[in-house]
Amino acid sequence: MHVGIDFTASNGNPREPSSLHYINPLGSNEYLSAILAVGQIIQDYDTDKMFPALGFGAQLPPDWKVSHEFAINFNPTNPFCYGVEGIAQAYSACLPHIRFYGPTNFAPIINHVARFAAQALQQEKA
């Protein structure tokens, strides 16, 4: 499983309750709910429970350039998170450090997953 999270401005200001990224007083939001609901089912099909989690459409520190493919744990050489809870923690930790921007561009993440799948096919355990 690969995770791709949309951090474009079309989702609204994450500080406003109308945004899908707004963290409510209970500590959740629509994105966290979706990550947990889908991830808790899918994670059981992965033996090592290590999932790359990528974001797109945000400006990243320190230079605030727009990125359409970044590790939400801010570790570009190892974007993997352990289990669904690891994804949720990386997502929550990432939110206050980025600026939502745009445009919505899925292509870099789709290409990333395609390259990953092509590499996996060359391994015997794929």
Residue pairs with C-beta under 8 A, 6 or more apart in sequence:
1 39
1 42
1 43
1 45
1 46
1 51
2 51
2 52
2 53
2 54
2 109
2 112
2 113
2 116
3 35
3 39
3 51
3 52
3 53
3 54
3 72
3 81
3 87
4 54
4 55
4 56
4 106
4 109
4 113
5 31
5 53
5 54
5 55
5 56
5 72
5 91
6 55
6 56
6 57
6 104
7 21
7 55
7 56
7 57
7 58
7 98
7 100
7 101
8 56
8 57
8 58
8 100
8 101
8 102
8 103
8 104
9 57
9 100
9 101
9 102
10 102
10 104
11 19
11 20
11 21
11 100
12 18
12 19
12 20
12 21
12 22
13 19
13 100
14 21
14 22
14 23
14 95
14 100
15 22
16 22
17 24
19 29
20 29
20 30
20 31
21 29
21 30
21 31
21 95
21 100
22 29
23 29
23 32
23 92
23 95
31 91
32 88
32 91
32 92
35 84
35 87
35 88
35 91
36 84
36 88
39 51
39 83
39 84
39 87
39 88
40 84
43 49
43 51
43 83
43 84
49 82
49 83
50 80
50 81
50 82
51 80
51 81
51 82
51 83
51 84
51 86
51 87
52 71
52 79
52 80
52 81
52 116
53 71
53 72
53 73
53 79
53 80
53 81
53 87
53 90
53 91
54 69
54 70
54 71
54 72
54 79
54 109
54 112
55 67
55 70
55 71
55 72
55 94
55 98
56 67
56 68
56 69
56 70
56 104
56 105
56 106
56 108
56 109
57 66
57 68
57 100
57 101
57 102
57 103
57 104
57 105
58 66
58 67
58 70
58 98
58 99
58 100
58 101
59 65
59 66
59 67
59 98
59 99
59 100
59 101
60 67
60 70
60 97
60 98
61 97
61 98
64 99
66 101
66 102
68 105
68 107
68 108
68 109
69 108
69 109
69 112
70 76
71 78
71 79
72 79
72 81
72 87
72 90
72 91
72 94
73 79
73 80
73 81
73 90
73 93
73 94
74 94
74 97
81 87
81 89
81 90
120 126
